[in-house]
Amino acid sequence: MVERYWIETLGCPKNQVDSDKLAGTLVSEGMEHARSPGEADLVVVNTCAFIEEARQESIDTVLGLAGVKRAGSQLVVTGCMAERYRSELADALPEVDLVAPFGVSLTGTVPACRPASGEAPVDGGRRTPVSIGSKLRRSTETAPSFDLLNLPRPPASGSWAYLKVAEGCDRNCGFCAIPSFRGSQRSRTTGSILDELEQLTRSDSPLGEVVLVAQDLASYGLDHSPVPGNGRSAGRTAGRSRPIVDVMAAVAERVKWIRLLYLYPSSLDDGLVEAVLATGVPYFDLSLQHVSRPLLKRMRRWGEGERFLERIRRIRSLEPAAAFRSSFIVGYPGETEADHDLLLEWIADAELDWVGFFPFSSEAGTYAAGLGDEVADGLVAERIEECSELQDSITRRRREELIGCPVTVLVDALGTGRTYREAPEIDGVVTLSHEGSTTVIAPGTFVDAVVTGAEGPDLVARVIATRTDRPSLRDERDRRMSGAVR
């Protein structure tokens, strides 16, 4: 009888890539994907450990799956929490059969924390918060048996796919513990990236978009080829000579849409901007975190609000239809009312399409954890609410401005898709209508459409025609100028 697996993925797109590779490994070992966790012989939770909220979500997910998995099946925790807090997890979660850090086999291993009875306790009702992450430690109990980064990948199941080009990070942001458990940056070779892209592509289902991801995407390849005499920092301003630009060009030759998640503002020089615009997907996901210069210095980050605005205005002068996303930390130690007011003013001026706001989370072992000067939780919540209300109104207006405009849409599922303005799983979607037609448009197809309505972050559009060539912004402008879509 064939054994079946179920993988639950939490956290960022990079985790999803890891889960895909774990799935490919399990399939190569003879397992099949289960229809539900209750039917699986092996239930895996790929966890996130970035902030306290993510850790609690991971723990709640583990406890929930412990309550629905069938008797005799194994529950395994892997991912960032397993790498960062292996011993703590094993002690706190007796429901778990194995805590497996990165690169440790999920099968054929003696369970690390199965109770003496040999049966995992089932207690799906337990929801008491578990204190994980109070101290930083790295487990050396089990050496990695394989490299997740370069494992084979199963074909993509939809119209788009994430493609991780590097692992780890060499930056030293004050709030971030990722380098402590993901390690220093390790970039893949261009050949291995293109090989994986070929693995993702299915002959019966076209892959319309590839989303390149990494902890520090723009620094891809600089750990292999730093600029002599100046180190990696010079490589970040070397324009088209940077390896990420070459990889983008190679991937863009094989896929119609290519998107980057995400970019440090210090890396966004003219060469990289031109490379992004050349792909036909003018979408810029910028990791800004704040706009107050003193606060950014405390974060050990580059830049300040006016510099960010100048860069955004420059990009809009080259491509007025460019879309922007960013994220900001609210309540970082020492954040003042003046800092908060500056952020609100900047949000109003920048008019970004999409913004996420996150409360500061003190992470053990980071620079920020020892700063003191904390902002009260209640005040952080108030500030996030103010920021969110302002940004929601901006996003709503920018979406309404698209009503009547021609757009090219990548169909992700029956009746829904995205324009280049929407990153998958993160931003809004486009609901498609087919007036006067019963034709079913398959996922992976690009269509020409006109926006007929906006519902908060989402759009409604009427399909005009399908297309087989590479979509371009010029097509949208030509159709708008001709008046053919009104």
N, C-alpha and C positions, 0 to 999 in steps of 0.2 A: 504493500500500500504506500502510495506517494505521500510524503509529509508536506504540510502546507505552512506558509508563513504569513504574518501580518506585520507591517511596519507603520508606526505612527510617527510622523515627523513634526517637530516643533522648531520655531525659530526662523532663521534667515534662509534665503535661497541657497546659500552655500551648504546648509544642512540637507536641503532637498537633494542636491547633487550627491552628497555622501550616501543618503538613503537609496538613491537609484543604483549606486555602485554596490551597496550591500545587497540589494535585491538581485542584481546581476550575479553576484557571487553565490547567493543561496540557490538561484536557478541552476547555475553551473554545477552545484553539488547535488542536483536532482530534486529540489523542492519546487513546489508550485505556489502561486499566490492564492491566498484564501479569500473567500467572498466576504468574510467578516472576522473580527478578532475571536469571536466565540467558536469559530470552526478551525482555528489555526493550531498547529502543534507548537509553533514558535511565535511568540508575540514580542516584537522589538519596539522600544520607545527610543527614538533618536532625540535627545534632549538639548535644550538651550540653557546656557548659564550666564548670559550677558549681563542681566540685571536681576534684582530680587524677584520682581514680578514674573519674569520668564522662568526662574527656578521654581517658583511656587506653581506655575502652570504645569511645568514638567512633572512635579511631584503629584499634583492632582490627577494628571493624565495617567500616570503609573498606577495610582490607587484605583482609578476608575476601570482600567483594563484588568486589574487584578480581580475585580468583582464580576467581570463578564467572561473571562477566559475559561475554557472548559477544564475539567479536572485532568491532570496529567500533562497539560501543556506547559511549556517553559516561558517565563517572563524575563526578558533581558533588557537592561538599561544600557544604552551606549550614548555616544555624542559628547558634547562639551561638559555636561555635568559629571559624566562618568570619568572623563579625563581629569577633571579638576578636583573632584571630591569623591574619589572611589571609596575610600574607607568609611567616610561619613555616610554615604548613601547605603552601603551594605549594612551598617549598624542601624540606620533609621528606617529602612524599608525591608523588613523581613519577608514581605510579599514577593520580593524579587529573587529570582534564581541565580542570576549572574549580572554583575556590573562589569561591562567590557569597555575599557578605554579604546581610543583610536587604534586601529590596526590589529585588534585582538579578535580571533575567530569567535563567531557567535554559536558555532556548532561543534560538537565533538570535544567539548570542554567540561571538566568537572565543575558543577555549580559552585560559586564562591560563597553563597550565603543561604543555601537551602536549609530549612530547619531539620533537626535531628530525625523527625518522624519520616522525612523523605517527601512530605507533601507541603506544597506552598500554601500558606494560609490565605483564605479568600475573605476579604473584608472591604468590599467596594463602597461601604458606607462611611469609611473613615475619611474625614476631610479636615482633621486638625492640622493646622500649618506645621510643617516640619522645618526646623531651623537648619538649613544647609547653606554653607558658604560663610560661616563665621570665621573660618581660618583658611588660609591658602596653603595647599600642599599638593605635591605631585606624586602620583603613585609610580613606583618602579617594580611593583610586584610581578607584573607580566610584561615581557618585552613585546613590541609590535611584531606580528607575524606577516604582515603585508602592508603595502602603502596604498591607502585609500585614494590618494590623488590620481594615481595612474592605473587604477583597476578598470577592467572593461565595463562598458555601459550598455544596458539594454536599449532597444529602440525607443524613441520618444512616443508617448501614448497620445499626444495631442498635436496641435498646430505650432507649438513653440517649445523651447527647452532651454534650461539654464546650462551654461558650460563654464565650469570653474577652470581658470587658467593659472592660478597660483594658490598656495596655502601659506598661512602665517602672515606676520606683519613686523616690520622693523621700526615702526614709529613708536613714540613714547607718550601718547596722549594721557593726561593726568587721570582720567576717569575710567580707562579701559584696561581690562585684565586679559584681553585676548592673546597678546604675545606670550603670556605666562603659560598658557596651555595649548595654544596653536603653534607656538614656536616662531622662529624667524622666517622671513619670507623664503619660499621655495617655488620658483617659477618652473612651469612645465616647458618642454620644448615645443616649438611650433608644430613639428611633425606629430607629436602625441596629441596635441589639441585637434588637429585636422583629422587624425585617425578616429578620435572619439566622435567628432562631428559626423563622420561617415557611419559610425555605429548607430548614431541617433536617427539617421535618415531611413525611413521605410519606403519601399517602392509603392506600396498601396495607400500611403497617406503622406502628402507633402508636408515638409517642415517649413513653415513660413517665416519664423523668427527664431533667432538665437540670442540669448541674453548672456553676455559675458559677465562673470562675477569673480570677485576675489576680495580679500580684506583691504588691499591697497592696489586697486586695479591699474591705475596709471603707472605704477612702479613695476609693473610686470617686466621681467627680463633683466632688470637692473642688477639683480643679484648674480647674474651670469656675465653681464658686460657693463660694469660701471665705467664712467668716463675717466680716463687716466688723469691723475693729478687733482681731480675735484670730487671724486666719489660720486655717490648716487644723486646727491642734490643737484649736481650739474646735469645729470641725465634727465632729471625731471623738467628741465627747461630746454632740452635739446631738440624740441619740435619733432619733425618727421623722422629723425634718426632714432627715436625711442622705439623699443621693441613692441610696445602695445599698438603703435600705429601700424606696424607691419602685420601683426596678427589680425587686427581689424580688417585690413585690406584683404588678407587671405581668406578670412571667414566670409566677408562680404561678396567674394566671388562665387560662393557656394550657396548662400542663402539670401533671400530678397531683403529681409530686415535684420539688422543687427543693433542691439541696444547695450549700453554700458551701465552697470550698477556696482558701485557708485564711484564718484571722483572727489578727491581732496582738492579744495580750491587752489592750493599752491601748485598743483600739477596741471591746472587748466590753462596752458599757454596757447598761443595762436596756432601752433602746429596741431595740437590735439583738437582744438575747436574745429579747425578746417577738416580734420579727419572724420570727426563726428558728423559734420554737415555733409560731407561727401557720401556718407552711407545712405542719405535720404531719410534718416530717422533723427531729426534734430531734437532729441530728448536729453536733457542734462540733469542728472541726479547728483546734486552737490552736497557733500558732507560739510555743512557750515557750523553747526552746533550752537553758535551764538554770534552776536555782532558787536558786542562791547569789547574793545581792545584790551582793557585791563583784565576782564574776565577770561578772554581767550588766552591771555598769557598765563593765567592761573590754571587753565586747562592744558597748558603746554601745546597750544595750537597756533597756527599761522593766521594772520589776516585781521581785518576789522570791517565793519559794515560798509563803509564808503568804497573800499576796494572791491568788495563783493558786488556792490551795485554797479560799479564801473565795468566789471567783467560781464555782468548780465546785460547791461545796456549795449556793450560792444557786440555781444552775440546777437542780440535783437536787431542791431543795425545791419548785420550780415544776413540774418534770417528772422524776419518779423514774426514768423509762425512758430518759432522755437518754443518748446514746452520745458518747464522747469519744476523739479521737485527738490525739497531739502528737508532736513530734520533739525530740531533744536532741543537742547537739554535745558530744562527749567529747574531752578533751585540749586544750581551748582554752588558749593561753598563760597560765601562772600558775595553772591549776587544781590545787588542793591535795587531799590525801587527805580533809581536812575537807569540802571542796566536794563531793567524790565521795560521801562518806558521807551528806551532806545530800541529795544527789540520790537515793540508794538509799532513804533514809527517806521522802522525798517520794513516790516511786513507790509504795511500799507503802501510804502513807496515801491517795493519790489514787485508786488502783484504776481507772485509765483502761482503756478497752476495747482500744485499739491505740496502740502507741508504736514509733517508729523511732529508732535510735541511730546516729550517724555520727561518724567520727573527724574531728577538726579538719583542715582543708586550708588551708595558707598560700597565699593568692592574691595575686599581684603587684598592687601599687597599692592594697591595702586597708590600713586602720589596723592590723589584727592582724599583718600581715606584718612590721612593724617592732618588735613588742613584745619579742621575745626570750622568755626564761623558758619555753622549750618543754618539753613533756611527752614523755618517751621513747615511741617507737612501741610497744615491748613493753608498757609500762604502760598505754597507751591501749587496746591490745587486751584486756588483762586487765580493765580497767574496763568496756569494752563487753560483754564476756562476762558479767560479774557483773550488769550492768543487764539484759541480754537474758534471762538465766535467770530473774531475778525477775519481769520483765514477762511472759514466756511463761507462767509459772505463774498469774499474775493473769488473763491473757487466757483461758487454758484454763478456769479456774474460772468466769469470767463467762459463757463459752459454755455450760458444763455447767449453769449455773443456769437456762438457757432451756429445758432439756428438759421437755416437758409443757406448754409455754406456747403460746398461740395467736399466730400471726404473720401479717402480710400480706407477700407476696413478689412482687416484680417479676421476671417470667421474662425472663432475658437470652438464653438458648439452650435448646434442647430438654433438659429434665431439670435445669436449673440456674437459679438466680436469686439475689436478694438481698433482705434486709429493709432498712429504713431505717438499720440499724446498720452496714451495710457499704457503703463507698464503692466504686465500680467500679474494677477493676484494682489496688486498693490493699489492701483488707481481705479477709476470708474470703468464702466463697460458701455457698449453700444448695443441697444436692442434693435434688431433689424425687422423691417416690414417688407412685404413683397406684394404690393397692391396689383391686383389683376393677374397674378401668377401663382401657380402651385408648385413651382420648381423648388426642390430642396437643394440648398447650397451646402456642399460638404465642408467640414472643418478643414482648414488649411488653404481655402480659396480666398483670393483677394477680390473685393467687389468695389465698384464705384457707387457711392450713395450720396444722398443729400440729407442733412440734419433737419429734422422736423420738430424736435422738441428736446427739452432738457428737464431731467428729474433729479435735482440735487447734483451729485457728482456724475450721474449717468446721462447718456444721450439716447435719443430715439432717431433712427434714420431710415429712409426709404431707399431700397436698392434700385439702382438704375441698370447696372450691367456687371457681369463678371469679367475678369481680366486674367491673362496668362503672363503678361510681361512684367517687368520690375516696376512697382509703383514709384511715382515721383511727385514731389511737391509742385513741380511745374504743371503737371496734369491738373491738379486741383485749381491752380490759379487760372489756367486756360479755360477750364469749365466755368469758373466764376465769371471771368471776363466775357465769355460768350453768352451768358445769361441762360444757358441751356438747362440749368438745374432748378430754376425758379418755378 
